[in-house]
């Protein structure tokens, strides 16, 4: 579905800052913005930069596959881990944790933007200043 969105949540390992972008797949993750693809399978890519030497320039791609969400390692140096297990291509679900270098990224899937994503009663308002 075109309306599928993914909220990726993590604490920045360098600053401790909480990040929770809401993105539309395909999503490219890597250290170097200019190494991330602009398109995947003809779709515009959401590009997410993770600033760490343990992250490859283009490390992983999160994409839709038969209605589900998959994470695909892009021949990165340190690989990707999902829920602590090394993976090269895996279906990911709500609540999975994707590890890329020092980043522990929680995955939450929203089918439309109106869907509340947080399972917990306490929500942290996003403050873009």
Buried (B, 14 or more C-beta within 10 A) or exposed (E): EEEBBBBBBBEBBEEEEEBBBBBBBBBBBBBEEEBBBEEBEEEEBBBBBBEBEBBBBBBBBBBBEEEEBBBBBBEBEBBBBBEEEEBEEBEBEBEBBBBBBBBBBBBBBBEEEEEEBEEEEEEEEEEEE
